[in-house]
């Protein structure tokens, strides 16, 4: 039985932390280390961690003197990995009791470099909101069928708290980019590992993915709070510009030269779209190349919003 390093990043998590710790410590798979890095919490998180550290000797806690932010906090933990496999954990979810066991089994059976699962979306009191996060977000087909570097390139659909991966790839992943809030650790880990090895999904939800007002990343779409096509379009362009700027800044991590070229072309495309307020006839081939793994309706909607906003406004 391989020992697994579980990496849990905490910050002011007193409200839900104990329930998450209980769910990890009661897993059917017991051979693990729980490495926790607290990012200078100001609530009772530290007291909770000290209490649990005394209860279970599998827990090791690190306290950051200065706030690192979520990405660099996970980077700190990735540098502490000693065992062959590692998993990521948030502070406010609930792990189903066979999460580790099923994740390890899938990793070993398939020989994958990274395995991830679906999630069950729940409210702050653990009442089920959506049985499948993938279905909610429209990821089901991609998660079941693709899981290649090309399919992850434009949009990430792997949630960090579901990941199990191998230590051997950490050297390729680090350092984690931290210049954009739109390229987080889970996206980067998946993108890099997918160049090196096979990515495999578990169709079953293995986490109760708790949604509450303090979630950094949740089940809501970024566009939910936007009203106008112009606002939605500006967000789409901003997000993709940030993606490709980050990729260009870290182009040494891209093994295939064609993607180094594509990164620059894609950034130029979105920068050009910023200046096209009504209609655009340039770069359509590039659009469909970038969006080839998205579903048909998503493609149509995004194409109109990005390239023909004047028509999208009429249809909105």
C-alpha positions as CSV (number, residue, x, y, z in Angstrom):
1,X,0.0,0.0,0.0
2,X,1.6,3.2,-1.2
3,X,1.8,6.1,1.3
4,X,0.0,9.2,0.1
5,X,0.8,12.8,0.9
6,X,-2.4,14.9,1.3
7,X,-1.8,18.7,0.9
8,X,-4.3,20.9,2.7
9,X,-4.0,24.7,2.4
10,X,-5.9,26.6,5.1
11,X,-6.7,30.2,5.7
12,X,-9.3,31.4,8.2
13,X,-11.2,28.2,7.8
14,X,-12.5,27.7,11.4
15,X,-16.2,27.3,10.3
16,X,-15.8,24.1,8.2
17,X,-12.2,22.9,8.9
18,X,-13.0,20.3,11.6
19,X,-15.6,18.6,9.4
20,X,-13.1,18.3,6.6
21,X,-10.4,17.0,8.8
22,X,-12.8,14.4,10.2
23,X,-13.7,13.3,6.7
24,X,-10.0,12.8,5.8
25,X,-9.0,11.1,9.0
26,X,-11.9,8.6,8.7
27,X,-10.9,7.4,5.1
28,X,-10.9,3.7,4.3
29,X,-7.4,4.1,3.0
30,X,-5.3,4.9,6.0
31,X,-1.7,5.1,4.8
32,X,-1.2,8.8,4.4
33,X,0.5,11.9,5.7
34,X,-1.7,15.0,6.0
35,X,0.5,18.1,5.4
36,X,-1.3,21.3,6.3
37,X,0.0,24.8,5.6
38,X,-1.8,27.6,7.3
39,X,-1.5,30.9,5.5
40,X,-1.4,33.3,8.5
41,X,-4.9,32.7,9.7
42,X,-6.4,35.3,12.2
43,X,-9.3,33.2,13.4
44,X,-9.2,30.0,15.5
45,X,-7.9,27.8,12.6
46,X,-4.5,27.4,14.4
47,X,-6.2,26.2,17.5
48,X,-8.1,23.6,15.6
49,X,-5.0,22.4,13.8
50,X,-3.1,22.1,17.1
51,X,-5.9,20.1,18.5
52,X,-6.0,17.7,15.6
53,X,-2.2,17.4,15.5
54,X,-2.3,16.0,19.0
55,X,-5.1,13.5,18.1
56,X,-3.5,12.0,15.0
57,X,0.2,11.6,14.3
58,X,-0.3,11.5,10.6
59,X,-0.8,15.3,10.7
60,X,2.1,17.7,10.1
61,X,1.3,21.4,10.3
62,X,3.3,24.4,8.9
63,X,2.5,28.0,9.8
64,X,3.3,30.8,7.4
65,X,4.5,34.1,8.9
66,X,3.3,36.1,6.0
67,X,0.2,35.5,3.8
68,X,1.3,33.7,0.6
69,X,-2.0,33.4,-1.2
70,X,-3.6,30.1,-2.2
71,X,-1.3,29.4,-5.2
72,X,2.0,29.9,-3.3
73,X,0.6,28.1,-0.3
74,X,0.0,25.0,-2.4
75,X,3.5,25.5,-3.9
76,X,5.0,25.4,-0.4
77,X,3.2,22.1,0.2
78,X,4.2,20.6,-3.1
79,X,7.8,21.2,-2.1
80,X,7.2,19.1,1.0
81,X,6.0,16.0,-0.9
82,X,8.1,12.9,-0.1
83,X,5.9,10.0,-1.1
84,X,5.1,8.7,-4.5
85,X,1.5,10.0,-4.7
86,X,0.0,13.2,-3.5
87,X,-3.5,14.7,-3.3
88,X,-4.8,18.2,-2.9
89,X,-7.4,19.3,-0.4
90,X,-9.4,22.5,0.3
91,X,-10.4,23.3,3.9
92,X,-14.2,23.4,3.5
93,X,-15.3,20.3,1.6
94,X,-16.1,16.8,2.8
95,X,-14.3,13.8,1.4
96,X,-16.4,10.7,0.9
97,X,-14.9,7.8,2.9
98,X,-13.5,5.9,-0.1
99,X,-12.0,8.9,-1.9
100,X,-8.4,8.1,-1.3
101,X,-8.9,4.3,-1.9
102,X,-10.7,4.8,-5.2
103,X,-8.3,7.5,-6.4
104,X,-5.2,5.4,-5.6
105,X,-6.7,2.3,-7.2
106,X,-7.5,4.2,-10.4
107,X,-4.1,5.7,-10.6
108,X,-2.4,2.3,-10.2
109,X,-4.8,0.4,-12.4
110,X,-4.5,2.8,-15.4
111,X,-0.9,3.9,-14.9
112,X,-2.1,7.5,-15.3
113,X,0.0,10.5,-14.2
114,X,-3.1,12.2,-12.8
115,X,-6.6,11.1,-11.8
116,X,-9.5,13.4,-11.0
117,X,-13.2,12.9,-10.2
118,X,-16.6,14.5,-10.4
119,X,-18.0,16.3,-7.3
120,X,-21.3,16.6,-5.6
121,X,-22.3,20.2,-5.1
122,X,-23.7,20.9,-1.6
123,X,-24.7,24.0,0.3
124,X,-23.0,25.1,3.5
125,X,-25.2,22.7,5.5
126,X,-24.3,19.8,3.1
127,X,-27.7,19.7,1.4
128,X,-27.3,18.5,-2.2
129,X,-27.7,21.3,-4.8
130,X,-26.4,19.4,-7.8
131,X,-25.5,15.7,-7.9
132,X,-22.8,16.3,-10.6
133,X,-20.5,19.3,-10.8
134,X,-19.6,18.1,-14.3
135,X,-23.1,18.1,-15.5
136,X,-23.8,21.5,-14.0
137,X,-20.8,23.0,-15.8
138,X,-21.2,21.1,-19.0
139,X,-18.0,19.1,-18.5
140,X,-19.4,15.5,-18.7
141,X,-18.5,14.7,-22.3
142,X,-15.0,16.2,-22.1
143,X,-14.3,14.4,-18.8
144,X,-15.5,11.1,-20.2
145,X,-14.0,11.3,-23.7
146,X,-11.0,13.5,-24.0
147,X,-8.6,14.3,-21.1
148,X,-5.7,15.3,-23.3
149,X,-3.4,18.3,-23.3
150,X,-5.3,19.7,-26.3
151,X,-8.6,19.5,-24.5
152,X,-7.3,21.2,-21.4
153,X,-5.5,23.9,-23.3
154,X,-8.3,26.5,-23.6
155,X,-10.4,25.7,-20.5
156,X,-9.6,23.7,-17.4
157,X,-12.2,21.2,-16.2
158,X,-10.2,19.5,-13.4
159,X,-11.0,20.7,-9.9
160,X,-7.9,20.7,-7.7
161,X,-9.5,19.1,-4.6
162,X,-10.2,15.9,-6.7
163,X,-6.7,15.4,-7.9
164,X,-4.3,12.6,-7.2
165,X,-0.9,12.7,-9.0
166,X,2.6,11.5,-8.9
167,X,5.6,13.2,-7.2
168,X,7.8,12.7,-10.3
169,X,6.0,15.5,-12.1
170,X,6.3,18.1,-9.4
171,X,9.7,19.2,-10.8
172,X,8.0,20.0,-14.1
173,X,5.1,21.8,-12.5
174,X,7.1,24.2,-10.2
175,X,7.2,27.0,-9.8
176,X,3.5,27.6,-10.0
177,X,2.6,30.8,-12.0
178,X,1.1,33.4,-9.8
179,X,0.6,36.4,-12.1
180,X,-3.0,35.8,-13.0
181,X,-6.1,34.9,-10.9
182,X,-7.4,33.0,-13.9
183,X,-4.6,30.4,-14.0
184,X,-4.6,28.7,-10.7
185,X,-2.7,25.7,-9.4
186,X,-5.2,23.0,-10.5
187,X,-5.2,24.3,-14.1
188,X,-1.4,24.5,-14.2
189,X,-0.8,21.0,-12.7
190,X,-3.3,19.4,-15.1
191,X,-1.9,21.2,-18.1
192,X,1.7,20.3,-17.3
193,X,1.1,16.6,-16.3
194,X,-1.0,16.1,-19.5
195,X,2.1,16.8,-21.6
196,X,4.0,14.1,-19.7
197,X,1.4,11.3,-19.0
198,X,-2.1,10.1,-19.3
199,X,-5.0,11.9,-17.5
200,X,-7.9,9.7,-16.3
201,X,-11.2,10.6,-14.8
202,X,-13.4,8.9,-12.2
203,X,-17.0,9.5,-13.1
204,X,-18.2,9.1,-9.6
205,X,-18.4,12.2,-7.3
206,X,-15.9,11.6,-4.4
207,X,-16.3,15.0,-2.7
208,X,-19.1,17.0,-1.2
209,X,-18.1,20.4,-2.8
210,X,-19.4,22.9,-0.3
211,X,-20.7,26.2,-1.6
212,X,-20.8,29.3,0.7
213,X,-20.2,33.0,0.4
214,X,-16.5,32.8,1.2
215,X,-15.6,30.3,-1.6
216,X,-12.6,31.4,-3.6
217,X,-13.7,29.2,-6.5
218,X,-17.2,27.8,-6.6
219,X,-19.9,26.3,-8.8
220,X,-21.2,29.7,-10.0
221,X,-20.2,30.8,-13.5
222,X,-18.3,34.1,-13.6
223,X,-21.0,35.4,-16.0
224,X,-23.8,34.8,-13.5
225,X,-23.6,38.3,-12.1
226,X,-23.1,40.1,-15.4
227,X,-26.0,41.6,-17.3
228,X,-24.9,43.0,-20.6
229,X,-23.2,41.3,-23.6
230,X,-20.4,43.9,-23.3
231,X,-19.6,42.9,-19.8
232,X,-19.6,39.2,-20.6
233,X,-17.5,39.8,-23.7
234,X,-15.0,41.9,-21.8
235,X,-14.7,39.2,-19.1
236,X,-14.2,36.5,-21.8
237,X,-11.4,38.5,-23.4
238,X,-9.8,39.4,-20.1
239,X,-9.7,35.8,-19.0
240,X,-8.2,34.5,-22.2
241,X,-5.6,37.3,-22.4
242,X,-4.5,36.4,-18.9
243,X,-4.3,32.7,-19.8
244,X,-2.1,33.2,-22.8
245,X,0.1,35.9,-21.2
246,X,0.8,33.3,-18.4
247,X,1.5,30.6,-21.0
248,X,3.9,32.9,-22.8
249,X,5.7,33.9,-19.6
250,X,6.2,30.2,-18.9
251,X,6.7,29.0,-22.5
252,X,9.6,26.8,-21.4
253,X,7.0,24.5,-19.8
254,X,5.4,23.9,-23.3
255,X,7.1,20.9,-24.9
256,X,5.6,21.2,-28.4
257,X,6.9,24.2,-30.3
258,X,3.5,24.6,-32.1
259,X,1.9,25.6,-28.8
260,X,4.5,28.2,-28.1
261,X,3.6,29.7,-31.4
262,X,-0.2,29.3,-30.8
263,X,0.1,31.0,-27.4
264,X,1.3,34.2,-29.1
265,X,-1.2,34.0,-31.9
266,X,-4.0,33.5,-29.4
267,X,-3.0,36.5,-27.3
268,X,-2.8,38.6,-30.4
269,X,-6.3,37.4,-31.4
270,X,-7.9,38.4,-28.1
271,X,-6.0,41.7,-28.0
272,X,-7.4,42.4,-31.5
273,X,-10.9,41.5,-30.3
274,X,-10.7,44.2,-27.7
275,X,-10.7,46.8,-30.4
276,X,-13.6,45.3,-32.4
277,X,-16.7,46.6,-30.7
278,X,-19.3,45.5,-33.3
279,X,-18.2,42.8,-35.7
280,X,-14.9,41.0,-36.5
281,X,-14.0,39.0,-39.6
282,X,-10.4,38.2,-38.7
283,X,-9.1,35.0,-37.0
284,X,-12.2,32.8,-37.4
285,X,-10.0,29.8,-38.2
286,X,-8.0,30.4,-35.0
287,X,-11.2,30.7,-33.0
288,X,-12.4,27.2,-34.1
289,X,-9.0,25.7,-33.6
290,X,-8.9,27.0,-30.0
291,X,-12.5,26.0,-29.2
292,X,-12.6,22.6,-31.0
293,X,-13.2,20.7,-27.7
294,X,-16.1,22.8,-26.6
295,X,-19.7,21.7,-27.2
296,X,-21.6,23.1,-30.2
297,X,-23.8,25.6,-28.3
298,X,-20.9,26.9,-26.3
299,X,-19.0,27.5,-29.6
300,X,-21.9,29.3,-31.2
301,X,-22.5,31.5,-28.1
302,X,-18.9,32.4,-27.7
303,X,-18.3,33.0,-31.4
304,X,-21.2,35.5,-31.5
305,X,-20.2,37.2,-28.3
306,X,-16.5,37.5,-29.3
307,X,-16.8,38.1,-33.1
308,X,-20.2,39.5,-33.7
309,X,-21.3,41.3,-30.5
310,X,-23.7,43.4,-32.4
311,X,-25.7,40.3,-33.3
312,X,-25.3,38.7,-29.9
313,X,-26.9,41.9,-28.3
314,X,-29.9,41.5,-30.6
315,X,-30.3,37.8,-29.6
316,X,-29.6,38.4,-25.9
